[in-house]
């Protein structure tokens, strides 16, 4: 057993970080001497596979064993993130926990594996928490400079990459991770959290949450006619005029719904052609069938289609695709992952025409009860819904002092940017 540095140290003036860490390893900290516990790492191979790191928390001066009480302590295993693909037991556990907390299709193990292989840098870690033989929490984490960690968060995944038993408190899990399996971790941030799935924790001396974005959703209750009559007068009149004008010009308009896996590659290619011709191409953020984003969405949708969860809505003027929405659906919730339209069309709004027909289709089908956007709520979203909530980030610090230092640095940065 090798004792890890406890969080009860602060570098003295002029002392190097390396020297401070060395000192912390060589002697018990003040908190240990006060009996508040220490972290131990078991480097023995017994019971584990190569590359695993088993960490247990114990009271100082006692044997490393689960805390007394009705529930055993969580035992963490730290693995390379690739283990999620390589070990069926882990991917099955991930999907089981995801099903218990929201059951989001973009947080399925298939989606996580695809994101790791396409957008990961190879240093991502999978933290697996067990109570007894049962997995109760799993986190995909990324090490950052200066002993910081955060959840794996490519922009293509709307929420942070973690799953856990809904009965477990995230703050407790975060403290357990910061003071255990991550070694010398000064802070751990969980990004893009949905309060509808994980309630926002109150700030404490060692933790803090902050707003990320507002996002919107639509409840599909009643009939489409009732919903449409509640929309703004300008929206309803403008779309009626656009449809009349297109009809007068002899343009045939219709929506196409694609759900078969064999249709996904071509759908992503058509989507990419539209987006690559617009403003996103200039920023280098457009999907294209040959770039990483294109590969990811094709793989995500093809995999989801095998479970009947992929849906692509396309809007056509005659035989020309002018708007497209890439979506996933599960358990009555449709998530719009990406939306684009032909920006060369100025006389009407293909994206709005598609949204109207898509919602009418969903209301009529009665399979979907809610539409989620998960992106930043823009002015155009407000024309379709008044519902909004705030996604947030949550950070756990190893010491309250570190939270105070971080707050001072943020205030200093704000002063510098406003001066």
C-alpha positions in Angstrom: 0.0 0.0 0.0 1.3 3.4 -1.0 0.0 6.6 0.8 -1.1 9.4 -1.6 -0.8 13.0 -0.8 -3.7 14.2 1.2 -5.4 17.5 0.3 -4.3 19.3 3.4 -1.3 21.1 2.0 -0.6 24.5 0.6 2.7 25.6 -1.0 4.6 28.0 1.2 6.1 31.2 -0.2 9.0 30.3 -2.6 8.5 26.6 -2.3 8.2 24.7 -5.6 5.1 22.6 -6.3 7.3 19.5 -6.8 8.9 20.0 -3.4 5.5 20.4 -1.8 4.2 17.3 -3.3 7.3 15.3 -2.3 6.9 16.6 1.3 3.2 15.6 1.3 4.1 12.0 0.3 6.8 11.8 3.0 4.8 12.8 6.0 1.2 12.7 7.3 -0.7 15.9 6.7 -2.3 18.0 9.4 -5.7 16.6 8.5 -4.5 13.0 8.8 -3.1 13.8 12.3 -6.5 15.2 13.2 -8.0 11.8 12.3 -9.9 13.0 9.2 -8.8 10.2 6.9 -6.3 9.5 4.2 -6.3 8.0 0.7 -4.6 4.8 -0.1 -3.9 3.2 -3.5 -3.6 -0.5 -3.8 -1.0 -1.3 -6.5 -1.2 -5.0 -6.0 -2.4 -7.0 -9.1 -4.7 -9.2 -7.0 -8.3 -9.1 -8.2 -7.5 -6.7 -11.1 -6.3 -6.6 -14.6 -3.3 -4.8 -16.0 -3.5 -1.0 -15.9 -6.1 -0.9 -13.1 -5.7 1.4 -10.2 -7.8 0.5 -7.1 -8.3 3.2 -4.5 -9.9 2.9 -1.1 -10.6 5.5 1.5 -9.9 4.7 5.2 -9.7 6.4 8.5 -6.1 7.3 9.5 -4.5 4.6 11.5 -7.1 1.9 10.7 -7.3 -0.8 8.2 -8.6 0.0 4.7 -12.1 -1.4 4.8 -15.6 -0.2 3.8 -17.2 2.3 6.2 -19.6 0.8 8.7 -23.2 1.3 8.0 -26.0 0.0 5.8 -24.1 0.8 2.5 -20.5 -0.1 1.7 -18.2 2.6 0.5 -17.7 3.1 -3.3 -14.6 1.4 -4.6 -13.1 3.0 -7.7 -11.3 1.5 -10.6 -9.4 3.8 -13.0 -9.1 2.4 -16.5 -8.2 3.6 -20.0 -11.4 4.9 -21.6 -10.9 2.2 -24.4 -12.0 -0.4 -21.8 -15.6 0.8 -22.4 -15.4 -0.8 -25.9 -13.2 -3.7 -25.0 -15.2 -5.0 -22.0 -18.8 -6.0 -22.6 -19.5 -6.0 -18.8 -18.6 -2.3 -18.7 -20.6 -1.2 -21.7 -23.6 -3.1 -20.4 -23.2 -1.4 -17.0 -22.9 2.0 -18.7 -26.2 1.5 -20.6 -27.9 0.2 -17.5 -27.0 3.3 -15.5 -27.9 5.6 -18.4 -31.3 3.9 -18.5 -31.8 4.8 -14.8 -31.0 8.5 -15.2 -32.7 9.9 -18.3 -32.0 7.1 -20.8 -30.5 9.5 -23.3 -29.6 7.9 -26.7 -26.6 10.3 -27.2 -25.2 9.0 -23.9 -25.4 5.3 -24.8 -22.2 3.3 -24.7 -22.2 3.1 -28.5 -22.3 6.9 -28.7 -19.5 7.3 -26.1 -17.3 4.8 -27.9 -17.8 6.5 -31.2 -17.0 9.9 -29.7 -13.9 8.6 -27.9 -12.5 7.0 -31.1 -13.2 10.0 -33.3 -12.7 13.0 -31.0 -10.7 11.6 -28.1 -7.0 12.3 -27.7 -6.1 8.9 -26.1 -5.6 10.2 -22.6 -9.2 9.9 -21.5 -9.9 7.7 -18.4 -12.9 5.6 -17.4 -13.6 5.7 -13.7 -15.8 2.9 -12.5 -17.4 3.0 -9.0 -18.7 -0.2 -7.4 -20.6 -1.0 -4.2 -19.9 -4.6 -3.7 -20.0 -6.4 -7.0 -22.4 -3.9 -8.6 -21.3 -0.9 -10.7 -23.1 2.3 -9.5 -21.3 5.1 -11.2 -19.1 5.6 -14.3 -17.3 8.7 -15.5 -15.3 9.5 -18.7 -12.8 12.0 -17.5 -10.0 14.0 -19.2 -6.8 15.1 -17.4 -5.9 18.8 -17.8 -2.8 20.7 -17.0 -2.1 21.8 -13.4 -3.7 18.7 -11.8 -7.2 19.5 -13.0 -9.8 17.1 -14.5 -13.1 17.4 -16.3 -15.7 15.3 -18.0 -15.1 14.2 -21.6 -17.0 16.8 -23.6 -16.8 16.9 -27.4 -19.2 19.6 -28.7 -21.2 16.9 -30.5 -22.4 15.4 -27.2 -25.0 17.7 -25.6 -24.2 16.7 -22.0 -21.2 15.5 -20.0 -20.1 11.9 -20.3 -21.1 10.2 -17.1 -23.8 7.9 -15.7 -24.7 7.0 -12.2 -27.4 5.5 -10.0 -29.9 8.3 -9.5 -30.0 7.8 -5.7 -26.3 8.9 -5.5 -25.5 12.5 -4.9 -23.1 14.0 -7.5 -21.3 16.1 -4.9 -20.5 13.1 -2.9 -19.3 11.2 -5.9 -17.2 14.2 -6.9 -15.5 14.4 -3.5 -14.8 10.7 -3.6 -13.1 11.0 -7.0 -11.1 14.1 -6.2 -9.8 12.7 -2.9 -9.2 9.2 -4.2 -8.6 7.5 -7.6 -7.5 10.7 -9.5 -4.5 11.0 -7.3 -3.3 14.6 -6.9 -6.4 16.3 -8.3 -7.0 20.0 -7.4 -10.4 20.2 -9.0 -12.9 18.2 -11.0 -15.5 19.8 -13.3 -18.6 18.2 -14.6 -19.7 20.0 -17.8 -23.0 20.7 -19.4 -25.3 19.3 -16.7 -29.1 19.1 -17.2 -31.1 20.0 -14.0 -33.9 17.9 -15.3 -31.7 14.8 -14.9 -29.4 15.8 -12.0 -30.6 18.6 -9.7 -28.3 21.5 -9.3 -26.3 21.3 -6.1 -26.1 24.1 -3.7 -22.6 25.8 -3.6 -20.5 24.7 -0.6 -17.1 25.7 0.7 -15.5 23.3 -1.7 -17.9 23.2 -4.7 -19.5 25.6 -7.1 -21.9 25.5 -10.0 -22.2 28.1 -12.8 -24.6 28.7 -15.6 -23.7 27.3 -19.1 -26.6 28.0 -21.5 -30.4 28.3 -21.5 -32.0 25.6 -23.7 -35.6 25.0 -24.8 -38.0 22.1 -25.3 -41.5 21.6 -26.6 -44.2 19.5 -24.8 -46.4 17.7 -27.3 -49.7 17.8 -25.4 -53.1 18.2 -27.0 -53.4 18.6 -30.8 -51.1 20.3 -33.3 -53.9 22.8 -34.1 -54.1 23.9 -30.4 -50.3 24.2 -30.3 -50.1 26.1 -33.6 -52.9 28.6 -32.6 -50.8 29.5 -29.5 -47.8 30.5 -31.7 -47.3 34.1 -32.6 -49.4 35.7 -35.2 -46.4 36.8 -37.3 -45.0 33.2 -37.4 -48.3 31.7 -38.6 -48.9 34.4 -41.2 -45.4 34.4 -42.6 -45.3 30.6 -43.1 -48.8 30.7 -44.7 -47.6 33.4 -47.1 -44.4 31.5 -47.9 -46.4 28.3 -48.7 -48.8 30.3 -50.9 -45.9 31.9 -52.8 -44.2 28.6 -53.4 -47.4 27.1 -54.7 -47.9 30.0 -57.0 -44.4 29.5 -58.4 -45.2 25.8 -59.0 -42.7 24.6 -56.4 -43.7 21.3 -54.9 -42.8 21.1 -51.2 -42.8 18.0 -48.9 -41.1 16.5 -45.9 -39.2 13.2 -46.0 -38.7 11.1 -42.9 -35.8 8.6 -42.8 -35.3 5.9 -40.2 -33.6 3.0 -41.9 -29.9 2.5 -41.2 -29.1 2.1 -44.9 -30.4 5.7 -45.4 -28.2 7.4 -42.8 -24.9 7.7 -44.8 -26.6 9.5 -47.7 -28.7 11.6 -45.3 -25.5 12.8 -43.5 -23.9 13.5 -46.8 -26.8 15.7 -47.9 -26.8 17.4 -44.6 -23.1 18.1 -44.9 -23.5 19.5 -48.4 -26.0 22.1 -47.1 -24.0 23.0 -44.0 -20.7 23.2 -46.0 -22.2 25.7 -48.3 -23.2 28.1 -45.4 -21.5 30.2 -42.8 -20.2 27.3 -40.8 -17.9 26.4 -43.7 -16.0 29.7 -43.1 -15.5 28.8 -39.5 -14.4 25.3 -40.2 -17.2 23.8 -38.1 -19.5 22.4 -40.8 -20.3 18.7 -41.1 -18.9 17.1 -44.2 -19.1 13.4 -45.1 -15.3 13.2 -45.1 -14.5 15.0 -41.9 -14.6 13.8 -38.3 -18.0 15.2 -37.6 -19.5 13.6 -40.6 -18.0 10.2 -39.6 -19.3 10.6 -36.1 -22.9 11.5 -37.0 -23.0 8.7 -39.7 -21.8 6.2 -37.1 -24.1 7.5 -34.4 -27.2 7.4 -36.6 -26.5 4.1 -38.2 -26.0 2.5 -34.7 -29.2 4.2 -33.4 -31.1 3.0 -36.4 -30.5 -0.6 -35.4 -32.6 0.1 -32.3 -35.2 2.2 -34.2 -33.9 5.4 -32.6 -32.5 7.4 -35.5 -34.7 9.9 -37.4 -33.7 12.4 -40.1 -36.3 14.9 -41.3 -35.6 16.5 -44.7 -37.6 19.2 -46.5 -37.6 19.3 -50.2 -38.4 21.9 -52.9 -39.4 19.6 -55.7 -36.5 17.1 -55.6 -34.0 19.4 -53.9 -33.2 19.1 -50.2 -33.3 22.5 -48.6 -33.4 21.8 -44.9 -32.5 18.8 -42.7 -32.7 17.9 -39.0 -30.6 15.0 -37.6 -32.4 13.5 -34.6 -32.5 10.7 -32.0 -35.6 9.4 -30.3 -36.1 7.2 -27.3 -38.9 6.7 -24.8 -41.1 9.4 -26.2 -38.4 12.1 -26.4 -37.0 13.4 -29.7 -33.6 15.2 -29.5 -32.7 17.4 -32.4 -28.9 17.0 -32.6 -28.2 19.2 -35.7 -30.3 21.4 -38.0 -29.3 23.2 -41.2 -30.8 24.7 -44.3 -30.0 26.1 -47.7 -28.7 29.6 -47.0 -28.9 30.6 -50.6 -32.7 30.7 -50.4 -33.7 34.3 -49.3 -37.4 34.5 -50.1 -38.6 32.0 -47.5 -37.4 30.0 -44.5 -36.9 26.3 -45.3 -35.9 25.6 -41.7 -39.1 27.0 -40.3 -41.2 25.3 -43.0 -39.6 22.0 -42.0 -40.1 22.7 -38.2 -43.8 23.2 -38.8 -44.3 20.0 -40.7 -42.1 18.0 -38.4 -44.1 19.1 -35.4 -47.4 18.4 -37.1 -46.1 14.9 -38.0 -45.0 14.3 -34.4 -48.2 15.5 -32.9 -50.2 13.2 -35.2 -48.0 10.2 -34.6 -48.3 10.4 -30.8 -45.1 8.5 -30.3 -43.1 11.5 -29.1 -44.3 13.5 -26.1 -41.4 16.0 -25.9 -38.9 17.6 -28.3 -35.5 18.6 -26.9 -33.1 21.1 -28.5 -30.2 21.0 -26.0 -28.4 23.7 -27.9 -28.2 27.3 -26.8 -31.7 28.9 -26.9 -31.7 31.5 -29.7 -34.4 34.0 -30.7 -35.8 31.6 -33.3 -36.4 29.0 -30.6 -38.7 31.4 -28.8 -41.1 31.4 -31.7 -41.7 27.6 -31.2 -41.7 27.4 -27.4 -41.7 29.4 -24.2 -40.1 26.5 -22.2 -36.5 26.9 -21.1 -34.1 25.8 -18.4 -30.5 26.5 -17.6 -27.8 23.9 -18.2 -24.8 24.3 -15.8 -21.3 23.2 -14.9 -20.3 21.9 -11.5 -16.8 21.9 -10.0 -15.5 20.2 -6.9 -12.3 21.6 -5.4 -9.9 19.5 -3.3 -9.7 22.3 -0.7 -12.0 25.3 0.1 -8.8 27.5 -0.3 -8.6 26.4 -4.0 -12.1 27.5 -4.6 -11.2 30.9 -3.1 -8.1 31.2 -5.3 -10.1 30.3 -8.4 -12.7 33.0 -7.6 -9.9 35.6 -7.2 -8.4 34.7 -10.5 -11.8 35.0 -12.2 -12.4 38.4 -10.7 -8.9 39.5 -11.9 -9.6 38.3 -15.4 -12.9 40.1 -15.5 -11.2 43.3 -14.4 -8.5 42.9 -17.0 -11.1 42.4 -19.8 -13.3 45.3 -18.7 -10.5 47.8 -18.2 
